[in-house]
């Protein structure tokens, strides 16, 4: 599977308001790692390319695509990037690549992100990071603010032992 770059806004002034060309990032508002990542992304998003919304608020947003995504019941599995103007939704590692692509300087990543090995690697890295959010939070300095109610994407086998 290849990663498509989500459309970029034509002018920075258009990107300052959520609307055509803006991307909605749905993240876990109960996760310290997710909230810290969003805080950093807001700093880097100098042209207002993103709108950040806790996935817990998607169902009540009054926005048809977000409400439909929430009704499907899989929002808690990963971060999602939604382009409501096109209906395009990417999740997990593909969402991380879409976020990087939309940030200033992200065009440097675009040629590599379209290669299948890059997309597959991004998904693997995302799944590993998501499974170990508690450790990642510790590394990020969130030692006392680790609350990551993550649901594993695949069922655990009891013979595998306790989660790490």
N, C-alpha and C positions, 0 to 999 in steps of 0.2 A: 504494500500500500504506500502511496506517495503522499506527502504533505503538501497541500496547496496553501499558498500564502493567501490570507484573507485580504480583501480589498482595502487599500489605504485611502484616507480622505484626500480630496483634491487640494484643499487649502487648510492651513492650520486653524483658521477662524471657524471652519465648519466642524473641526474636531473638538472644539472647546465645549460644545453641548452634546449630550448623548443624542444621537440621531443617525442619519445616514453617514456611514463611514466609521462610526464609533463601534467599539466592541465591548460587550458586557462580559465581565469575568465573574463567574459564579464560584465562590470559594466557601469553605467551611468556617462560618463565623464563630464556632465553638472551639476552634483549633488555634492554639497559640502560634504555631509555626505558620499556618495560613495567614493569620492576621499580621504577623511580622513581615511576611513576604509581601502582602498587599501594601503595608506601610512603605516598604522600600520601592515597590513598583510605582506608587503614587509620586514619590520623589523623582523617579527617573522619567516618568511620563510627562514631559514638559509641554506637550501640545494637547493634552487632554484626550488622548486616543482611547482611553479605557473608562468604562464605568464599572465600579466594583460593587457587587451585591452579594451579601451572604446567601448561600443556597437556601437557607431556612426562610428567606423572604421571597423567594421566586414564586411560590404558589399564590401568595397574596399580592403580587406586584400589579395585577390588572393588565399585564402584557401577555397576549395570547401565546406566543412561542414559549415564554418562560413558564407560564402556567401549565402548558402542555408537557414541557420537560419535567416539571415537578410532579405531575400526575403519573408519569412513567415510573417514578420511584427509584431512579438510579443516580440521582444527583449526589448523594453522599459517597459515591464510589471514587470520585476524582474531581479535579478542578475542570471547569468547562469554560470555553470561550465561545460566545454566541454573537453572530452578526445578524441582528434582527432584520436588517434591510434585505438580506439574501436568504435568510433561513439556515445559513451554514453554521453547524455546531461541531467543534472539535473538543476532545477530552483527553485527560492524562498527559502523556508525553507529547502528543500532537498539540495539545493546548499550550504546553510550555513553549514549544517551537513557535506557535502563532504569537504568543506574547513577546518572545524575543524578537521576532520578525517586525512587530509593530513598534518596538522601542526605537529611540534614536540610535542609528548605527546598525539596526537589525538587518538592513539590506546586505550586510556582509555575510550573514548566515544563509540567506535565501538560496544560493546555488547548492550549498551542502544539504540544506533541509529537504530539498526535493529528491535527494537520493534515498532509495529504500533502506539502505543500511542505517542511515542517520535517523530516519523515522522509527525504525525498530529499536535502535539503541536508546532513543529518547524515551520510548515506552518502557523499556527495561529499567532505565535509570529512575524514571518517575515511580514505577511500582516498588522498587527497592527503597527509595526515599520515603514513600508513603507508608510502607510497612515499618519503617524505623523512625517515625516522626519523633518519638520520645528521645531518641539519641540525637537526632538532628536538632531538636529544640535545645538540648543541653549544649551542643556545639555552638548554637546561635546565641547562647547566653540567656536562654529562657528557663533557667533551672527551676524557678519557683512557679512558672506560669505554663506548665505543660498540661494541657487538657486536650487530648486528641482522640475523640470518640470515633475512631476509624473502624469501618467495617471491612474486613479483608475481602478482596475481590474474588478469591477462590476459597471454597470450604477447606478447613484444616483437617488433616488426618490426625486422630488422637495419638497415633504412634509417632508422629513427628515431635512430640513433646510440647512443652509450654511455648507460647509466643515469645520472641526475643524482645 
